[in-house]
């Protein structure tokens, strides 16, 4: 092999590797970022942040900071927690867009809504 041919082969390989890496970076930029988690605290017979707007794929976590048990139950039956004692948590990941009303089945006056928008 001549020196010029070796240099051209090396340059072609470098160009191909650069193009490949640029494609990978472009694919990463197009990929949807992971949705940041969201939190709702339960306290004093209320859902703090009773209205929440999130993106699809977001996991919402409810934490019972009250001295008495509570639940988190969707009005349309999509999710339902067990009875949560003080300090216990319930999480649900919202995959689809829509509006999801919820309440505490032990204290039905406690209500909230999660709106999922793309």
C-alpha positions, 0 to 999 in steps of 0.5 A: 500500500502506498502512503497516500492510499493509507491516508485516504483510507484513514480519512474515509474511516474517520469520516464514516465514524463521524457520520455514524456518531452524528447520526447517534447524537441526532437520534438521541436529540429526537428521543423524548426526554424522560418525564420528571416525577411529580409529587402530591402530599396528603395533609390536613384532609387535603391533596396539596397540589390538587390540580397537577399538569404533567406530560405522558410518562410522568410518575406521580407519587402521593405521600400521606403526611397526615396523621390518619389513613387516606387512599388515592382512587381515580374516578374512572378506575384507572388507579387505586391505592391501598389504604395509606398510613402516615408516611406511606406512598402510592405511585402511578405512571400516566402513559396516556393523555387526558384528565384523571380525577381522583379522590380519597375513598375514606374522605370523598370530599378530598378530590384532585385532578391530574391532567396529562398533556403532550 
